[in-house]
């Protein structure tokens, strides 16, 4: 999911939130 027109810093900043949410959702899904 690489968006064009984003700098690496912006990709890191905006990508961290859905990435972290997906990681937490995956962890919670595997936990219950």
Secondary structure by P-SEA (a helix, b strand, c coil): cccccccaaaaaaaaaaaaaaaaaaaaaaaac
